[in-house]
Amino acid sequence: MNLATKRFSPAQILSLLILIAGAAVVLVPLLWTFFTSLKTPAEVFKDNFFPEKWLWSNYSDAVQAIPFFNFLLNTLTILVPVLIGTVFSSALCAYGFARFRFKGKKTLFLVLLATMMLPSQVTMIPMFIMFKEAGWVDTFLPLIVPAFFGGGAFNIFLIRQFIRGIPRDLDESAFVDGANRLQIFIRIILPLSMPPLIAVSIFTFMGVWNDFQGPLIYLNSNEKYTLALGLSMFKGLYNVEWNMLMAATILVMLPALIVFFAVQKYFIEGISISSAVKG
């Protein structure tokens, strides 16, 4: 049926209007950021939404105004090991909760879920003191090492729900063929759990790429700044270079947007399938 001749119910029309309004709420600030990045400093505070003259040179000026590529390298230095550690450790913990039987498993899992209710501000100072005593302040270690210890309660829950939907017959067949628990995890569970693993990877990528608080707390040297922290260098003591700040912001946002749209199919699949599994 042609969309132009299709009749929509009032509920569908209302849902469509709500979706359009929600998209506008998200897109208008993004468009404002983009158009502001192309304006002159004097034009930033004028009423016009579109720039009078499109200054694409603001992007090259923004990259040269700060050590952009050094900050990019620092961000990737943190991102890659955190991505590996989070995905692998959360999958390993989820495998244990989904397949192993041990005393107190349900209680331990409830305690794990309860940690999601704990604000990060509660653990911020104790963790800083711990890393300070270890001599890790002003290094990347406090931002990397915790990723290898569990990977986060929500990630464990998401992957665990998916693994519970994988038939146990596959495990039993592998046992008959002589495989151990670790081999089953690596050769069977991980390949079949790609949708939630990709979802966790996206969550982790977004979190590390846009993280401002962590680097702000633990990194003191300018040469160790990440991209998110480096954007603050456009804010001077008395003024802010808004056009170049917006240009640098767009450059920082682009990789995250590209990654999300490239794998959104798997992201949605991982969330929907994991949510549909009971237990």
QUIGITA-V829716 format. One line per field, one symbol per residue. phi: phi as a letter, one per 40 degrees, with the letter a starting at -180 (. if undefined). psi: psi as a letter, one per 30 degrees, with the letter a starting at -180 (. if undefined). Layout:
# QUIGITA-V829716
phi = ???
psi = ???
This chain:
# QUIGITA-V829716
phi = .ccccccbcdcccccccccccccccccdcccccccccbccdccdccccccccbccccdcccccccbccccccccccccccccccccccccccccccccbcbacgcccccccccccccccccccccdccccccccgccgbcdccbddccbhghccccccccccccccdcdccccccccgcccccccccbccccbddcccccccdcdccccbcbcddccbbbcccbcccccccccccccbabcccccccccccccddcccccccbccccccccccccccch
psi = kkeffkkkleeeeeeeeeeeeeeeeeeeeeeeeeeefglleffeglfkekkekjiffeeeeeeffliefeeeeeeeeeeeeeeeeeeeeeeeeeeefefkklkgeeeeeeeeeffffjkffefeeeeeeeeeffgfkglfeffeeffgiegkeeeeeeeeeeeffkkfeeeeeeeefgkaeeeeeefeeeefgeeeeeeeeeeeeeeeegkeeeeeefkfkefglleeefffffjaeflkieeeeeeeeeeeeeeeeeeefegeeeeeeeeeeeffkl.
